Amino acid sequence: MSATTTTTENEPIRSVLKRCIVSSRRNGLWFKLTKEQRSLLSLSLSLKIKFESFALLRALVSVIKRLAELGQGIYNAIMKGMRLAWAFSTAATSWGNNSSARWKSDRNYILYLGLHYL
């Protein structure tokens, strides 16, 4: 197996890892990982290694699953917050508070409701 073949075979894995790192940093999930988990992801990108070891792949998959679990919680909080914001806005509008119609699209209010509901 030549070095070029190995490099091209590892590119999809590297691109997935890079996307996971970038999105976790943007979403604020990066520092919710342990130092070892962050190091594993960072080193697997920076070092020119072959992803042939099942133990390495298993460890990487477990860290990616952890990121997915963390992200899923935020997603659920936003969805719950959106439902609550719509319900509160509808009720307040029916009681005569016309400015409450903006609550449906207020991202900070939705996030606040979702995080405090959990």
Protein Blocks (a to p, Z undefined) as FASTA:
>chain_A
ZZklmmmmmmmmmmmmmmmmmmmmmnopmmmpcfklmmmmmmmmmpccddfbfklmmmmm
mmmmmmmmmmmmmmmmmmmmmmmmmmmmmmmmmnopaklmmmmmmmklmmmmmmmmZZ
